[in-house]
Amino acid sequence: MTIRKEIIALLSTGEWTAKDISQAMHIPEKEVYNHLEHVQRSLKGALGIKAPACLSCGFTFTKRRTFRAPSRCPLCKSEHIKDPLFFLLQQKRKDMSHPPLL
């Protein structure tokens, strides 16, 4: 199984930070971010991301497009930032687009 398929399998079990994924997969955290970008492309939008947030003032980085956590909060300048969480979105079943025939 490839590293990216293993990451997808991990993400299917719940929410993971990049640090948690790197420890579970025994790869550097920097590599995890690169793999997550490719996983997002291959899953075509089924990768969910819970936005990072400032632990001091509560500011949430909702408009952020990168996977990495920001270095500090733009409001209070605190460096205590909660890491983003990654997970798989539940996909709608394609065969449910048409109701079953009775």
N, C-alpha and C positions, 0 to 999 in steps of 0.2 A: 504494500500500500504506500502511495506517495505521501510526502509530508502534507501537502494541501488536502488530500483526502482524509488524512488523520486529523487535521485541524477541523475539517467539516464535521467529522464524527464527534470530536470534542464539543464543538459548538452546538451540536444537536442535543447534548445533555443538559444545557443550561447556559447561564451567562458567565463569560470569562473575560478577564482583563488580558492585555498582551503579556504582562508579566506572568500571569498564571499559565497561559498557553506556552510560554517559553520554558517554564519550569517543567511542565508536563511533557513537552516534546524534546527537552534537552537541546534546545537551540537558542542562540542569542535573541534578545528581545528585538533588536534592530531587524533581524530576518523575519520575525513574526509580522511586522508591519508590511513588509514587501509581499509576504504570502497572503495576508489579508486583502490587499488590493486585488490580487489575482483571484482570490476566492470570491470576492464581491462581483467581479466581472463574470466569472463562470457560473455563479448562482443567479445572475441577472436580477439583482435587487432583492434577493431573499436573505441577505445578511443585514441583521438589525444592529443598530448602534445606539446605546444609551449614552447621551452626550456627557462629556466631562463637566464638573461643576466645582466652583470655588468652595472650599470648606469653611472659609472665614465669613464671607458675605452672602453666599448662596447663589451667586451669578452662575447661570447655565450657558454653556457654549453651544447653543443650538444651531448656529449658522456655520459652524466649523466643518470644513470638507475633508480635512486630513484625519488620519487615524490616530496620530500621536496626540498625547495630552499637551496642552499649552504649558508654557513655562511659568506664567503668572497671570493673575486676574487683571483685566483692563480697568476695573472699577477701583478695587482696594489695593492693588499691586501685591497681594499676598501670593506666595509660592505654594500654598497648601491646596493643591488641586486634586480632586478625585479623578482617577483614571477612567477612561471610557470603557464601557462593557460591551462585549460583542456576543451576538447570539443569532440563531437561525429563526427567521420568521416562519410561522405556520403557513404553508402554501395551500391555497384552495385546490381541491381535487378537480382536475380537468374534466373528468367524466361526469361531474355534477352539473355541467352547463345545460344538459338536457335531462329532464326528469325521466326516471326509468319507466318503461312500458309495463303495464300490468296485464 
